Structures are given as C-alpha cells and as structure tokens.
C-alpha cells in the first residue's frame, strides 16, 4: 500500500500493513519512493502519513478509543 508523507509529499510504500491497521502502534515501517533506487526501510509516524489524495488515515488506525468522539455532536431537539 502506498501512502504520502505530509512533510515531503513523497510516496511511501508501507511494508508493515498489520502495524498500519493496529491503533496501538504509532509508527510503521516503509520505504520512501523518491529517487530511482529503492530506499532503505525507515519508521514513519502515522501522524505524518496521509492517503495519496491527501485524505487522513482512518481514526480506527490511529486511536485505540476511536469510537469516542472528541466532541459530542449535538442531538436533535426533541419536544414531547
């Protein structure tokens, strides 16, 4: 799977998909795709990775308590 490094804009081939999907891991191993030769594997913080379309990674890949919203959405007014 390819993701993009927010800082450089380079594509990164993710080598550890299980680590990517595990919300307990903050870093994943990947190879930067810049240049003609394949680069050495490096750890990448999930926070610095996005999809190539610039969409953020899913919350369930990043946060253990992803079901708990950081802000509570207002409920619709219910008049009896």
C-alpha positions in Angstrom: 0.0 0.0 0.0 1.2 3.5 -0.8 0.7 6.5 1.4 2.1 10.0 1.2 4.4 11.8 3.6 2.7 15.1 4.6 6.1 16.9 5.0 7.8 15.9 1.8 4.9 14.9 -0.5 6.8 11.7 -1.4 5.0 8.4 -1.7 5.9 5.8 0.9 5.4 2.1 0.4 4.2 0.6 3.6 5.9 -2.6 4.5 4.0 -3.4 7.7 0.3 -3.4 7.0 -0.6 -5.0 10.3 1.2 -2.2 12.1 -0.6 0.3 10.0 -4.0 -1.1 11.0 -3.0 -1.5 14.7 -4.1 1.6 16.6 -1.6 0.7 19.4 1.4 1.3 17.1 2.4 4.9 16.5 5.0 4.2 13.7 5.1 1.9 10.7 7.9 0.7 8.5 8.0 2.0 5.0 10.2 2.8 2.0 10.4 6.3 0.5 9.7 6.1 -3.2 11.6 9.3 -4.1 14.6 8.7 -6.4 15.3 5.9 -8.9 16.7 3.4 -6.4 14.7 1.7 -3.7 15.4 3.4 -0.3 16.2 1.7 3.0 13.2 0.9 5.2 12.5 3.6 7.8 10.0 4.1 10.6 7.3 6.7 9.8 4.9 8.2 12.3 1.4 7.5 11.3 0.5 11.2 12.1 2.8 12.3 9.2 1.1 9.9 6.7 -2.0 10.5 4.5 -3.5 8.8 1.5 -2.2 10.0 -1.9 -5.4 12.0 -2.2 -4.5 13.9 1.0 -7.2 12.3 3.0 -6.2 11.5 6.6 -5.9 7.9 7.8 -9.0 6.4 9.4 -9.3 7.1 13.2 -9.5 3.4 13.9 -6.0 3.0 12.6 -4.7 5.8 14.8 -6.6 5.9 18.1 -7.5 3.0 20.4 -10.6 4.7 21.6 -11.7 5.8 18.1 -15.4 5.3 18.8 -15.3 8.0 21.5 -15.7 11.3 19.6 -13.5 14.1 20.8 -16.5 16.4 20.5 -20.1 15.3 21.1 -22.4 16.0 18.2 -25.5 17.9 19.3 -28.6 15.8 19.3 -31.8 16.9 17.6 -34.2 18.8 19.7 -36.9 16.6 20.9 -40.1 18.2 22.2 -42.6 16.0 23.9 
